[in-house]
Amino acid sequence: MTEPNANDGDEEPGATTPNADDGDGVPDANTPDADEGDEEPDVAADWMDPVDDRILELMRESYIFDPDHIETEGVCRAPHAAYRCRELSKRGLLVKQAIGMYDITELGERYLEGEVDPSDLEPEDE
């Protein structure tokens, strides 16, 4: 049995209404606002991840120093945070203090102030 179409008779049966919202808070595939999946999130450099800026901002706060704290703040899951901290460390934006503990560097602070172009940062050899 099929559900009756909820249109007012001006549309073809089975047609979808633009901007239809089924209440889940996610744009439906037929809405003009829905992503086509080909757009990348805005990041400052090809090597960066969308969560990197938020991780660096949290590292400015003295009580945020490890990936578990980043997860607690709701930025991303701890394993991804740990990976991103390692990548940010390779570029000199964070420094590893101990196993799983990081701190922001002067370069990281300058990046957050807009004084450093991250696309110019080369990874350091490990």
DSSP file (Angstrom, degrees, kcal/mol; ACC not computed):
  #  RESIDUE AA STRUCTURE BP1 BP2  ACC     N-H-->O    O-->H-N    N-H-->O    O-->H-N    TCO  KAPPA ALPHA  PHI   PSI    X-CA   Y-CA   Z-CA
    1    1 A M              0   0    0      0, 0.0     2,-0.3     0, 0.0     0, 0.0   0.000 360.0 360.0 360.0 135.0    0.0    0.0    0.0
    2    2 A T        -     0   0    0      1,-0.0     3,-0.1     3,-0.0     0, 0.0  -0.712 360.0-113.4-100.4 150.8    1.3    3.4   -0.9
    3    3 A E        -     0   0    0     -2,-0.3     2,-0.1     1,-0.1     3,-0.0  -0.543  38.5-103.8 -77.3 144.4    1.0    6.6    1.1
    4    4 A P        -     0   0    0      0, 0.0     2,-0.3     0, 0.0    -1,-0.1  -0.412  38.9-107.4 -66.0 144.8   -1.1    9.3   -0.4
    5    5 A N        -     0   0    0      1,-0.1     2,-0.6    -2,-0.1    11,-0.1  -0.566  21.2-139.8 -75.1 134.4    0.8   12.2   -1.8
    6    6 A A        +     0   0    0     -2,-0.3     2,-0.2     2,-0.1    -1,-0.1  -0.193  60.6 118.8 -91.5  43.8    0.6   15.3    0.4
    7    7 A N  S    S-     0   0    0     -2,-0.6     9,-0.0     4,-0.1    -2,-0.0  -0.617  70.8-121.4-103.8 171.9    0.3   17.8   -2.5
    8    8 A D        -     0   0    0     -2,-0.2    -2,-0.1     1,-0.0    -1,-0.1   0.224  59.7 -91.3 -97.1  15.9   -2.5   20.1   -3.2
    9    9 A G  S    S+     0   0    0      2,-0.1    -3,-0.0     3,-0.1    -2,-0.0   0.316 108.5  97.8  95.8  -8.0   -3.3   18.8   -6.7
   10   10 A D  S    S+     0   0    0      2,-0.1     2,-0.3     0, 0.0    -3,-0.0   0.597  77.8  61.7 -86.0 -11.5   -1.0   21.2   -8.5
   11   11 A E  S    S-     0   0    0      1,-0.1    -2,-0.1     4,-0.1    -4,-0.1  -0.718  94.4 -93.6-114.0 161.9    1.9   18.7   -8.7
   12   12 A E    >   -     0   0    0     -2,-0.3     3,-2.1     1,-0.1    -1,-0.1  -0.426  54.6 -92.5 -66.6 147.1    2.3   15.4  -10.3
   13   13 A P  T 3  S+     0   0    0      0, 0.0    -1,-0.1     0, 0.0     3,-0.1  -0.412 115.7  22.2 -58.9 136.5    1.5   12.4   -8.1
   14   14 A G  T 3  S+     0   0    0      1,-0.3     2,-0.1    -3,-0.1    -2,-0.1   0.346  90.7 138.5  86.4  -5.9    4.8   11.3   -6.4
   15   15 A A    <   -     0   0    0     -3,-2.1     2,-0.3     1,-0.1    -1,-0.3  -0.387  49.5-127.8 -70.1 150.5    6.5   14.7   -7.0
   16   16 A T        -     0   0    0     -3,-0.1    -4,-0.1    -2,-0.1    -1,-0.1  -0.736  14.3-121.1-101.1 150.6    8.5   16.0   -4.1
   17   17 A T    >   -     0   0    0     -2,-0.3     3,-1.4     1,-0.1    13,-0.1  -0.764  32.3-112.0 -89.5 128.0    8.2   19.4   -2.5
   18   18 A P  T 3  S+     0   0    0      0, 0.0    13,-0.2     0, 0.0     3,-0.1  -0.280 102.4  16.4 -56.9 145.5   11.3   21.5   -2.6
   19   19 A N  T 3  S+     0   0    0      1,-0.2    12,-0.1    11,-0.2     2,-0.0   0.740  88.0 174.9  61.1  25.6   12.8   22.1    0.8
   20   20 A A    <   -     0   0    0     -3,-1.4     8,-0.8     2,-0.1     2,-0.5  -0.377  14.1-160.4 -61.2 138.5   10.7   19.2    2.2
   21   21 A D        -     0   0    0     -3,-0.1    -1,-0.0     6,-0.1     0, 0.0  -0.979  16.6-168.4-126.6 119.1   11.6   18.5    5.8
   22   22 A D        -     0   0    0     -2,-0.5    -1,-0.1     4,-0.4    -2,-0.1   0.297  55.6-101.6 -90.4  12.4   10.8   15.2    7.3
   23   23 A G  S    S+     0   0    0      3,-0.1    -2,-0.0     1,-0.0    -1,-0.0   0.429  97.5 107.3  90.5  -1.3   11.5   16.5   10.7
   24   24 A D  S    S-     0   0    0      2,-0.3    -1,-0.0     1,-0.0    -3,-0.0   0.497  86.4-120.7 -90.4  -0.5   15.0   15.0   11.1
   25   25 A G  S    S+     0   0    0      1,-0.2    -1,-0.0     0, 0.0    -4,-0.0   0.486  79.7 111.3  80.0   1.3   16.8   18.3   10.8
   26   26 A V  S    S-     0   0    0      8,-0.0    -4,-0.4     0, 0.0    -2,-0.3  -0.929  75.4-113.5-111.2 129.3   18.7   17.0    7.7
   27   27 A P        -     0   0    0      0, 0.0    -6,-0.1     0, 0.0     8,-0.1  -0.351  35.6-120.2 -59.3 137.3   18.0   18.5    4.3
   28   28 A D    >   -     0   0    0     -8,-0.8     3,-2.1     1,-0.1     6,-0.3  -0.370  25.0-105.4 -75.6 160.5   16.5   15.9    2.1
   29   29 A A  T 3  S+     0   0    0      1,-0.3    -1,-0.1    -2,-0.1     5,-0.1   0.735 118.5  55.9 -60.2 -23.9   18.3   14.9   -1.2
   30   30 A N  T 3  S+     0   0    0    -13,-0.1    -1,-0.3   -10,-0.1   -11,-0.2   0.408  84.6 103.5 -91.8   4.2   15.7   16.8   -3.3
   31   31 A T  S X  S-     0   0    0     -3,-2.1     3,-1.3   -13,-0.2   -14,-0.0  -0.607  75.9-128.9 -86.3 146.9   16.2   20.2   -1.5
   32   32 A P  T 3  S+     0   0    0      0, 0.0    -1,-0.1     0, 0.0    -3,-0.0   0.777 108.4  56.9 -63.0 -24.8   18.3   22.9   -3.1
   33   33 A D  T 3  S+     0   0    0     -5,-0.1    -4,-0.1     2,-0.1     2,-0.1   0.592  80.6 112.3 -82.8 -10.2   20.3   23.2    0.1
   34   34 A A  S <  S-     0   0    0     -3,-1.3     2,-0.1    -6,-0.3    -6,-0.1  -0.374  73.1-114.5 -67.6 139.9   21.4   19.6    0.1
   35   35 A D        -     0   0    0      1,-0.1    -1,-0.1    -8,-0.1    -2,-0.1  -0.438   8.5-146.5 -70.7 145.1   25.1   19.0   -0.5
   36   36 A E        -     0   0    0     -2,-0.1    -1,-0.1     0, 0.0    -2,-0.1   0.516  40.9-118.2 -87.0  -6.9   26.1   17.2   -3.7
   37   37 A G  S    S+     0   0    0      2,-0.1    -2,-0.1     1,-0.0    -3,-0.0   0.408  94.7  95.4  87.1  -3.0   29.0   15.6   -1.8
   38   38 A D        +     0   0    0      2,-0.1     2,-0.5     0, 0.0    -3,-0.0   0.503  59.7  93.0 -99.8  -3.8   31.6   17.2   -4.0
   39   39 A E        -     0   0    0      3,-0.0    -2,-0.1     0, 0.0     3,-0.0  -0.768  66.4-144.2 -92.4 132.0   32.3   20.2   -1.9
   40   40 A E        -     0   0    0     -2,-0.5     3,-0.1     1,-0.1    -2,-0.1  -0.680  28.0-101.9 -89.2 146.3   35.2   20.0    0.6
   41   41 A P        -     0   0    0      0, 0.0     2,-0.3     0, 0.0    -1,-0.1  -0.316  49.4 -90.4 -61.7 151.7   34.9   21.8    3.9
   42   42 A D        +     0   0    0      8,-0.0     2,-0.3    -3,-0.0    -3,-0.0  -0.501  57.2 164.6 -68.2 123.7   36.8   25.0    4.2
   43   43 A V        -     0   0    0     -2,-0.3     3,-0.1    -3,-0.1    -3,-0.0  -0.962  43.3-126.4-136.3 155.3   40.3   24.5    5.4
   44   44 A A  S    S+     0   0    0     -2,-0.3    75,-0.3     5,-0.2     2,-0.3   0.687  91.4  14.8 -77.7 -18.9   43.3   26.8    5.3
   45   45 A A  S >  S-     0   0    0     73,-0.1     3,-1.5    74,-0.1    -1,-0.1  -0.983  78.9-108.9-152.2 157.6   45.6   24.3    3.6
   46   46 A D  T 3  S+     0   0    0     -2,-0.3    -1,-0.1     1,-0.3    73,-0.1   0.827 117.4  51.7 -57.8 -33.8   45.4   21.0    1.7
   47   47 A W  T 3  S+     0   0    0     71,-0.1    -1,-0.3     2,-0.1     2,-0.1   0.594  94.4  96.2 -81.4  -9.9   46.9   19.0    4.6
   48   48 A M    <   -     0   0    0     -3,-1.5    -5,-0.0     2,-0.0    36,-0.0  -0.375  62.7-142.4 -85.4 161.1   44.5   20.5    7.2
   49   49 A D    >   -     0   0    0     -2,-0.1     3,-2.0    35,-0.1     4,-0.4  -0.863  28.4-111.7-116.4 150.3   41.3   19.0    8.6
   50   50 A P  T 3  S+     0   0    0      0, 0.0     4,-0.4     0, 0.0     3,-0.3   0.755 116.8  53.8 -55.8 -24.4   38.2   21.0    9.4
   51   51 A V  T 3> S+     0   0    0      1,-0.2     4,-2.4     2,-0.1     5,-0.2   0.588  83.8  89.1 -86.0  -8.8   38.7   20.3   13.2
   52   52 A D  H <> S+     0   0    0     -3,-2.0     4,-2.7     1,-0.2     5,-0.2   0.896  85.0  50.2 -59.5 -44.4   42.3   21.6   13.3
   53   53 A D  H  > S+     0   0    0     -4,-0.4     4,-2.5    -3,-0.3    -1,-0.2   0.926 112.3  47.7 -60.6 -43.6   41.4   25.2   14.0
   54   54 A R  H  > S+     0   0    0     -4,-0.4     4,-2.4     2,-0.2    -1,-0.2   0.894 110.7  52.1 -65.6 -39.0   39.2   24.2   16.9
   55   55 A I  H  X S+     0   0    0     -4,-2.4     4,-2.2     2,-0.2    -2,-0.2   0.942 111.4  47.0 -60.8 -46.8   41.9   21.9   18.3
   56   56 A L  H  X S+     0   0    0     -4,-2.7     4,-1.0     1,-0.2    -2,-0.2   0.900 110.8  52.1 -63.0 -40.3   44.4   24.7   18.2
   57   57 A E  H >X S+     0   0    0     -4,-2.5     3,-0.6     1,-0.2     4,-0.5   0.911 110.7  47.9 -62.2 -41.2   41.9   27.1   19.9
   58   58 A L  H >< S+     0   0    0     -4,-2.4     3,-1.3     1,-0.2     6,-0.4   0.862 104.4  60.2 -67.2 -34.4   41.4   24.5   22.6
   59   59 A M  H 3< S+     0   0    0     -4,-2.2    45,-0.6     1,-0.3    -1,-0.2   0.736  92.5  67.5 -67.1 -20.5   45.1   24.0   23.1
   60   60 A R  H << S+     0   0    0     -4,-1.0     2,-0.4    -3,-0.6    -1,-0.3   0.828  87.1  80.4 -63.6 -30.2   45.3   27.7   23.9
   61   61 A E  S X< S-     0   0    0     -3,-1.3     3,-1.8    -4,-0.5     0, 0.0  -0.657  84.5-136.9 -81.7 129.3   43.4   26.9   27.1
   62   62 A S  T 3  S+     0   0    0     -2,-0.4    -1,-0.1     1,-0.3    -3,-0.0   0.760  99.5  55.8 -61.8 -27.2   45.8   25.5   29.7
   63   63 A Y  T 3  S+     0   0    0      1,-0.1     2,-0.8    -5,-0.1    -1,-0.3   0.575  91.8  78.6 -85.6  -6.3   43.4   22.7   30.8
   64   64 A I    <   +     0   0    0     -3,-1.8    -1,-0.1    -6,-0.4    -3,-0.0  -0.878  51.1 129.9 -99.7 108.1   43.1   21.3   27.3
   65   65 A F        +     0   0    0     -2,-0.8    37,-3.1     1,-0.2    -1,-0.2   0.434  55.2  45.8-141.2  -0.6   46.2   19.3   26.6
   66   66 A D  S >> S-     0   0    0     35,-0.2     4,-1.5    -3,-0.2     3,-0.9  -0.970  81.2-105.1-144.4 163.1   45.3   15.8   25.3
   67   67 A P  H 3> S+     0   0    0      0, 0.0     4,-2.1     0, 0.0     5,-0.2   0.798 115.3  60.3 -57.5 -32.2   43.0   14.2   22.7
   68   68 A D  H 3> S+     0   0    0      1,-0.2     4,-2.2    32,-0.2     5,-0.1   0.893 104.6  49.8 -63.6 -37.6   40.6   12.9   25.4
   69   69 A H  H <> S+     0   0    0     -3,-0.9     4,-1.8     2,-0.2    -1,-0.2   0.867 107.3  54.6 -66.9 -35.4   39.9   16.5   26.5
   70   70 A I  H  <>S+     0   0    0     -4,-1.5     5,-1.8     2,-0.2     6,-0.4   0.905 109.3  47.7 -63.9 -40.7   39.3   17.4   22.9
   71   71 A E  H ><5S+     0   0    0     -4,-2.1     3,-1.8     1,-0.2    -2,-0.2   0.913 107.9  55.4 -65.3 -41.8   36.6   14.7   22.6
   72   72 A T  H 3<5S+     0   0    0     -4,-2.2    -1,-0.2     1,-0.3    -2,-0.2   0.850 103.9  55.3 -58.6 -34.8   35.1   15.9   25.9
   73   73 A E  T 3<5S-     0   0    0     -4,-1.8    -1,-0.3    -5,-0.1    -2,-0.2   0.520 117.1-117.1 -76.9  -5.3   34.7   19.3   24.4
   74   74 A G  T < 5S+     0   0    0     -3,-1.8    -3,-0.2    -4,-0.2    -2,-0.1   0.672  79.0 122.7  81.6  17.9   32.8   17.7   21.5
   75   75 A V  S   <S-     0   0    0     -5,-1.8     2,-0.3     1,-0.3    -4,-0.2   0.952  82.9 -43.8 -76.5 -51.2   35.2   18.6   18.7
   76   76 A C  S    S-     0   0    0     -6,-0.4    -1,-0.3    -9,-0.2    -2,-0.2  -0.954  75.2 -64.3-167.1 172.4   35.9   15.1   17.4
   77   77 A R     >  -     0   0    0     -2,-0.3     4,-2.4    -3,-0.1     3,-0.4  -0.363  50.4-112.5 -69.8 151.2   36.5   11.6   18.8
   78   78 A A  H  > S+     0   0    0      1,-0.2     4,-2.9     2,-0.2     5,-0.2   0.857 113.5  54.2 -56.0 -43.4   39.8   11.1   20.7
   79   79 A P  H  > S+     0   0    0      0, 0.0     4,-2.0     0, 0.0    -1,-0.2   0.910 112.4  44.4 -60.9 -38.9   41.5    8.8   18.1
   80   80 A H  H  > S+     0   0    0     -3,-0.4     4,-2.7     2,-0.2    -2,-0.2   0.900 112.9  51.9 -69.4 -39.3   40.9   11.4   15.4
   81   81 A A  H  X S+     0   0    0     -4,-2.4     4,-2.7     2,-0.2    -1,-0.2   0.906 108.4  51.4 -61.4 -41.7   42.1   14.2   17.7
   82   82 A A  H  X S+     0   0    0     -4,-2.9     4,-2.0     2,-0.2    -1,-0.2   0.922 111.3  47.5 -61.9 -43.9   45.3   12.2   18.5
   83   83 A Y  H  X S+     0   0    0     -4,-2.0     4,-2.2    -5,-0.2    -2,-0.2   0.933 113.0  47.8 -61.9 -46.3   46.0   11.8   14.8
   84   84 A R  H  X S+     0   0    0     -4,-2.7     4,-2.9     1,-0.2     5,-0.2   0.879 108.8  54.4 -65.3 -37.2   45.3   15.5   14.1
   85   85 A C  H  X S+     0   0    0     -4,-2.7     4,-2.1     2,-0.2    -1,-0.2   0.907 108.5  49.6 -62.0 -40.6   47.6   16.5   17.1
   86   86 A R  H  X S+     0   0    0     -4,-2.0     4,-2.1     2,-0.2    -2,-0.2   0.921 112.6  47.3 -62.8 -42.6   50.4   14.4   15.5
   87   87 A E  H  X S+     0   0    0     -4,-2.2     4,-1.1     1,-0.2    -2,-0.2   0.908 112.1  49.0 -66.0 -41.5   49.8   16.1   12.2
   88   88 A L  H  <>S+     0   0    0     -4,-2.9     5,-2.3     1,-0.2     6,-1.0   0.848 110.1  52.9 -65.7 -33.3   49.8   19.6   13.7
   89   89 A S  H ><5S+     0   0    0     -4,-2.1     3,-1.5     4,-0.2    -2,-0.2   0.889 102.6  57.4 -67.4 -39.9   53.0   18.7   15.6
   90   90 A K  H 3<5S+     0   0    0     -4,-2.1    34,-2.9     1,-0.3    -1,-0.2   0.813 108.9  46.9 -59.9 -29.5   54.7   17.7   12.4
   91   91 A R  T 3<5S-     0   0    0     -4,-1.1    -1,-0.3    32,-0.2    -2,-0.2   0.402 118.9-111.3 -94.5   1.3   54.0   21.2   11.0
   92   92 A G  T < 5S+     0   0    0     -3,-1.5    16,-0.4     2,-0.3    15,-0.3   0.555  88.5 113.0  85.1   7.7   55.2   22.9   14.2
   93   93 A L  S   <S+     0   0    0     -5,-2.3    12,-2.1    14,-0.2     2,-0.3   0.763  82.9  26.9 -84.9 -25.6   51.8   24.2   15.4
   94   94 A L  E    S-A  104   0A   0     -6,-1.0     2,-0.4    10,-0.3    -2,-0.3  -0.897  71.6-146.4-126.3 160.2   51.7   21.9   18.4
   95   95 A V  E     -A  103   0A   0      8,-2.8     8,-2.1    -2,-0.3     2,-0.6  -0.993  20.1-123.8-126.8 138.2   54.5   20.4   20.5
   96   96 A K  E     +A  102   0A   0     -2,-0.4     6,-0.3     6,-0.2     3,-0.1  -0.706  25.9 179.9 -82.5 120.8   54.3   17.0   22.2
   97   97 A Q  E     -     0   0A   0      4,-2.8     2,-0.3    -2,-0.6     5,-0.2   0.843  67.7 -25.4 -87.3 -39.0   55.0   17.4   25.9
   98   98 A A  E >  S-A  101   0A   0      3,-1.3     3,-2.4     0, 0.0    -1,-0.3  -0.897 101.7 -41.7-159.2 179.2   54.6   13.7   26.8
   99   99 A I  T 3  S-     0   0    0      1,-0.3     3,-0.1    -2,-0.3    -3,-0.0  -0.368 131.1  -5.4 -57.3 118.7   52.8   10.6   25.4
  100  100 A G  T 3  S+     0   0    0     -2,-0.2     2,-0.5     1,-0.2    -1,-0.3   0.565 111.3 110.5  74.0   9.6   49.4   11.9   24.3
  101  101 A M  E <   +A   98   0A   0     -3,-2.4    -4,-2.8   -35,-0.2    -3,-1.3  -0.972  41.9 175.1-122.9 127.5   49.9   15.4   25.7
  102  102 A Y  E     -A   96   0A   0    -37,-3.1     2,-0.3    -2,-0.5    -6,-0.2  -0.848  14.4-164.8-128.4 160.3   50.3   18.4   23.5
  103  103 A D  E     -A   95   0A   0     -8,-2.1    -8,-2.8    -2,-0.3     2,-0.2  -0.982  31.6-104.1-141.1 152.1   50.7   22.2   23.8
  104  104 A I  E     -A   94   0A   0    -45,-0.6   -10,-0.3    -2,-0.3     2,-0.1  -0.509  35.4-140.5 -75.7 144.2   50.3   25.0   21.3
  105  105 A T     >  -     0   0    0    -12,-2.1     4,-2.3    -2,-0.2     5,-0.2  -0.442  28.1-102.1 -95.5 173.0   53.5   26.5   20.0
  106  106 A E  H  > S+     0   0    0      1,-0.2     4,-2.5     2,-0.2     5,-0.2   0.892 126.5  53.5 -60.4 -39.0   54.3   30.2   19.3
  107  107 A L  H  > S+     0   0    0    -15,-0.3     4,-2.4     2,-0.2    -1,-0.2   0.900 107.0  51.2 -62.6 -40.7   53.8   29.3   15.6
  108  108 A G  H  > S+     0   0    0    -16,-0.4     4,-2.1   -15,-0.3    -2,-0.2   0.899 109.9  49.5 -62.1 -41.2   50.4   27.8   16.4
  109  109 A E  H  X S+     0   0    0     -4,-2.3     4,-1.4     1,-0.2    -2,-0.2   0.915 110.7  49.9 -62.4 -43.6   49.5   31.0   18.2
  110  110 A R  H  <>S+     0   0    0     -4,-2.5     5,-2.7     1,-0.2     6,-0.6   0.875 107.9  53.9 -65.2 -36.9   50.6   33.1   15.2
  111  111 A Y  H ><5S+     0   0    0     -4,-2.4     3,-1.8     4,-0.2     5,-0.2   0.940 107.2  50.6 -60.5 -46.6   48.6   30.9   12.9
  112  112 A L  H 3<5S+     0   0    0     -4,-2.1    -1,-0.2     1,-0.3    -2,-0.2   0.801 107.4  54.3 -63.0 -27.9   45.4   31.5   15.0
  113  113 A E  T 3<5S-     0   0    0     -4,-1.4    -1,-0.3    -5,-0.1    -2,-0.2   0.490 120.0-112.0 -82.3  -3.3   46.1   35.2   14.8
  114  114 A G  T < 5S+     0   0    0     -3,-1.8    -3,-0.2    -4,-0.3    -2,-0.1   0.641  87.4 116.5  84.1  15.0   46.2   35.0   11.0
  115  115 A E      < +     0   0    0     -5,-2.7     2,-0.4    -6,-0.2    -4,-0.2   0.529  65.3  58.8 -93.1  -7.4   50.0   35.7   10.8
  116  116 A V  S    S-     0   0    0     -6,-0.6    -2,-0.1    -5,-0.2    -1,-0.1  -0.981  70.2-142.8-128.5 133.3   51.0   32.3    9.3
  117  117 A D    >   -     0   0    0     -2,-0.4     3,-2.0     1,-0.1     4,-0.3  -0.852  11.7-155.8 -91.9 112.6   49.9   30.7    6.1
  118  118 A P  G >  S+     0   0    0      0, 0.0     3,-1.2     0, 0.0    -1,-0.1   0.715  88.8  69.6 -65.7 -19.0   49.6   27.0    6.9
  119  119 A S  G 3  S+     0   0    0    -75,-0.3   -74,-0.1     1,-0.2   -73,-0.0   0.698  95.8  56.3 -70.4 -15.7   50.1   26.0    3.2
  120  120 A D  G <  S+     0   0    0     -3,-2.0     2,-0.5     2,-0.1    -1,-0.2   0.545  85.1 101.7 -87.1  -8.7   53.7   27.3    3.6
  121  121 A L    <   -     0   0    0     -3,-1.2   -29,-0.1    -4,-0.3   -30,-0.1  -0.664  58.4-158.3 -85.1 121.9   54.4   24.8    6.5
  122  122 A E        -     0   0    0     -2,-0.5     2,-0.1   -31,-0.1    -2,-0.1  -0.726  27.5-102.4 -94.5 146.4   56.3   21.8    5.6
  123  123 A P        -     0   0    0      0, 0.0   -32,-0.2     0, 0.0     2,-0.2  -0.440  35.3-124.4 -68.2 140.5   56.2   18.6    7.7
  124  124 A E        -     0   0    0    -34,-2.9     2,-0.1    -2,-0.1   -32,-0.1  -0.570  29.5-103.2 -80.8 147.4   59.2   18.1    9.9
  125  125 A D              0   0    0     -2,-0.2    -1,-0.1     1,-0.1     0, 0.0  -0.466 360.0 360.0 -68.5 141.4   61.0   14.8    9.6
  126  126 A E              0   0    0     -2,-0.1    -1,-0.1    -3,-0.0    -2,-0.0   0.465 360.0 360.0 -88.7 360.0   60.3   12.4   12.5
